[in-house]
């Protein structure tokens, strides 16, 4: 029988954490990233013949993250992962494709009496800035985005007019709690653009729609958020948004002789509705 063939492969280093301080006198910029790296190329012999001569050790990948952060700084997550991808392609001729994924912790500068502090920050949010790079010798694809943007509004949301069937028990309402955790990503056609500023504009557009527009459904709000993102950021032509419907169910206080005028709820983690769509800019 012929020996098995390695049909596809990739390997790499996951969750490399790095932080970097840019010092401009007493004013500092602080960045914290987690990076995932995968290499694809002429590595089949490492599987089939135990030949490690072409293997780039994952420890080397980890150290490369630190060296490039030290040598070039981290101007943005998108710029940093592009430098990583180009490094591995340029250094190793047998590497055909590099995939780099990155999450950035959101640290917010503290402010006192209206003045931003030079070097003190607050974190703790679940929100992360994200970006993904896939680079080969013929093509580069970059996506930017965000995950973990948790929002809630206590009114200004309803759900009516939906299909009623034999197993439908949900009651229509024009006033409900709307809670979700927004994830989104978009292709970066201009890879050299300021994607940090673009993300801030898109995020602000999301929050404005969520807070200030009446929601007829999660789908309706998702679409309006995409529309607002296109208006706020001419750099993007497509956006993928995911918004789980994180339910707050009205607590039944009747057995205790109490009314509940939409004030006491039971937050539930599962099951939950999961709504997502890819929206493209109109022609």
C-alpha positions in Angstrom: 0.0 0.0 0.0 1.3 3.5 -0.9 2.1 5.8 2.1 -0.5 8.4 3.1 -0.2 11.9 1.6 -0.2 15.1 3.6 -3.1 16.8 1.8 -3.1 20.1 3.7 -1.2 21.4 6.8 -0.6 24.5 8.8 1.0 25.1 12.2 1.9 28.0 14.4 1.9 29.7 17.7 -1.3 30.7 19.5 -2.0 33.4 22.0 1.3 35.3 22.1 0.7 38.2 24.4 2.7 41.4 24.0 2.4 44.9 25.4 4.4 47.9 24.3 4.8 51.4 25.7 5.6 54.4 23.4 7.2 57.0 25.6 7.0 60.6 24.6 8.4 62.3 27.7 5.8 61.8 30.4 3.1 61.1 27.9 2.8 57.4 27.1 0.8 55.3 24.7 0.1 51.7 25.8 -0.9 48.8 23.6 -1.6 45.2 24.5 -2.1 42.5 21.9 -2.7 38.8 21.7 -1.4 37.3 18.4 -2.0 34.0 16.6 0.4 32.9 13.8 0.0 30.1 11.3 2.4 29.1 8.5 1.6 27.0 5.4 4.2 25.9 2.9 6.7 23.1 2.2 6.4 21.3 5.6 5.0 17.9 4.4 8.3 16.1 5.2 8.1 17.1 8.8 4.9 15.0 9.1 5.8 12.1 6.7 9.5 11.7 7.2 10.2 13.2 10.6 12.4 15.8 8.9 12.5 19.0 10.9 15.0 20.8 8.7 12.4 23.2 7.4 10.3 23.6 10.5 10.3 27.2 11.9 10.0 26.5 15.6 6.9 28.0 17.2 9.2 29.5 19.9 10.9 31.4 17.0 7.5 32.7 16.0 6.8 33.9 19.6 10.2 35.7 19.8 9.6 37.3 16.4 6.5 39.0 17.9 8.6 40.5 20.6 11.5 41.5 18.3 9.3 43.3 15.8 7.4 45.1 18.6 10.8 46.2 20.0 12.3 47.1 16.6 9.4 48.8 14.9 6.9 49.6 17.7 3.1 48.9 17.3 1.6 51.8 15.4 -1.6 49.8 15.1 -2.7 46.2 15.3 -3.3 46.2 11.5 0.2 47.6 10.8 1.8 45.2 13.2 0.3 42.0 11.8 1.2 43.1 8.3 4.9 43.5 9.4 4.7 40.0 10.9 3.3 38.4 7.8 5.8 40.1 5.5 8.7 39.1 7.8 7.8 35.3 7.7 7.3 35.4 3.9 10.5 37.3 3.3 12.6 35.3 5.7 11.6 31.7 4.8 11.4 30.9 1.1 9.5 27.6 1.7 6.6 29.4 3.4 3.8 30.0 1.0 1.2 31.6 3.2 1.1 33.3 6.6 -2.1 33.9 8.6 -1.9 36.2 11.5 -4.8 37.0 13.8 -4.8 39.6 16.5 -6.9 40.9 19.4 -6.2 44.2 21.1 -7.2 44.9 24.7 -9.0 48.2 25.0 -7.3 50.4 27.5 -8.9 53.8 28.1 -6.9 56.7 29.4 -8.0 58.0 32.8 -9.2 61.6 33.0 -9.3 64.0 36.0 -11.1 67.3 36.0 -11.4 67.1 32.2 -7.7 66.5 31.7 -6.4 63.2 30.3 -3.7 61.5 32.4 -0.4 61.0 30.7 0.2 57.4 31.7 -2.7 55.9 33.6 -5.3 53.7 32.0 -8.4 51.7 32.9 -9.4 48.4 31.4 -11.6 45.5 32.4 -14.1 45.5 29.5 -14.8 42.4 27.4 -14.4 44.5 24.2 -11.5 43.7 21.9 -10.2 45.3 18.7 -9.5 42.6 16.1 -7.8 42.1 12.8 -6.8 39.2 10.6 -4.2 38.9 7.8 -3.8 36.3 5.2 -0.7 36.9 3.0 0.8 34.8 0.3 3.3 35.6 -2.5 0.5 36.7 -4.8 -2.3 38.1 -2.5 -2.8 40.0 0.7 -6.2 40.0 2.5 -6.7 42.1 5.6 -9.8 42.3 7.8 -10.4 44.7 10.8 -13.1 44.5 13.4 -14.2 44.4 17.0 -15.7 41.8 19.4 -17.2 41.9 22.8 -19.0 45.3 22.6 -21.7 44.6 25.2 -24.6 47.0 25.1 -28.1 47.2 26.7 -31.1 49.6 26.6 -34.0 49.3 28.9 -36.6 50.5 26.4 -36.9 51.7 22.8 -37.1 48.1 21.5 -40.0 45.8 20.4 -40.8 42.7 18.5 -44.2 42.3 16.8 -45.6 40.9 13.6 -43.5 37.8 13.5 -44.8 34.4 12.2 -47.2 32.7 14.5 -47.2 28.9 14.5 -48.4 25.9 16.5 -45.4 26.1 18.8 -45.2 29.9 19.3 -45.6 31.0 22.9 -43.7 34.3 22.7 -45.9 37.4 23.1 -45.6 40.4 20.9 -44.3 43.5 22.7 -43.5 47.1 21.8 -41.3 47.6 24.9 -38.6 45.2 25.8 -35.0 45.1 27.1 -32.6 44.9 24.3 -29.2 43.5 25.2 -26.5 42.1 22.9 -22.7 41.8 22.5 -21.7 43.1 19.1 -19.1 41.5 16.9 -18.2 42.9 13.5 -15.5 42.7 10.9 -14.9 44.3 7.5 -12.4 43.9 4.6 -9.7 46.5 4.4 -9.3 47.3 0.7 -6.8 50.1 1.5 -4.4 48.2 3.7 -2.3 51.3 4.5 -5.3 53.3 5.8 -5.8 54.4 9.4 -7.9 51.5 10.5 -7.7 52.6 14.1 -9.6 55.8 13.2 -11.9 53.8 10.9 -12.8 51.4 13.7 -13.6 54.3 16.1 -15.9 55.8 13.5 -17.7 52.5 12.9 -18.0 51.8 16.6 -19.5 55.3 17.2 -22.0 54.7 14.4 -23.1 51.4 15.9 -23.6 53.0 19.3 -25.6 55.9 18.0 -28.0 53.7 16.1 -28.4 51.3 19.1 -29.1 54.0 21.6 -31.1 56.4 19.6 -33.2 54.5 17.1 -36.3 52.5 18.0 -35.5 48.8 17.3 -38.3 46.7 15.6 -36.0 43.6 15.8 -32.4 42.7 16.2 -32.3 42.2 12.4 -33.6 45.8 11.9 -31.0 47.3 14.2 -28.2 45.3 12.7 -29.1 46.6 9.2 -29.4 50.2 10.4 -26.0 49.9 12.1 -24.4 48.7 8.9 -26.0 51.6 7.0 -24.6 54.1 9.6 -21.2 52.5 9.4 -21.1 53.0 5.6 -22.0 56.6 6.1 -19.4 57.1 8.8 -16.5 55.3 7.1 -16.1 55.5 3.3 -13.2 53.1 3.5 -15.5 50.1 3.8 -17.9 48.5 1.3 -18.9 45.4 3.3 -19.4 44.6 6.9 -20.3 41.4 8.8 -22.1 41.9 12.1 -23.1 39.3 14.7 -25.6 40.2 17.5 -26.8 37.6 19.9 -30.1 38.4 21.5 -29.3 38.2 25.2 -32.7 37.8 26.9 -33.9 39.5 30.0 -37.1 37.7 30.9 -39.8 39.3 32.9 -39.9 37.7 36.4 -43.2 36.3 37.5 -44.0 38.0 40.9 -47.7 37.0 40.8 -47.4 34.1 43.2 -46.1 36.6 45.8 -49.0 39.0 45.3 -46.9 41.5 43.4 -47.2 43.2 40.1 -44.2 43.6 37.8 -44.6 46.6 35.6 -41.5 45.8 33.5 -39.1 46.3 36.3 -37.7 43.0 37.5 -36.1 40.6 35.0 -34.2 37.3 34.9 -31.0 37.7 32.7 -30.4 34.4 30.8 -27.2 33.3 29.2 -28.8 30.5 27.1 -30.5 29.7 25.0 -30.2 32.9 23.0 -31.1 34.1 19.6 -28.1 34.5 17.3 -28.5 37.0 14.5 -25.9 37.8 11.9 -25.6 39.2 8.4 -23.1 40.4 5.9 -24.2 43.8 4.5 -22.7 45.4 1.4 -22.8 49.0 0.4 -25.5 49.8 -2.2 -24.4 50.6 -5.8 
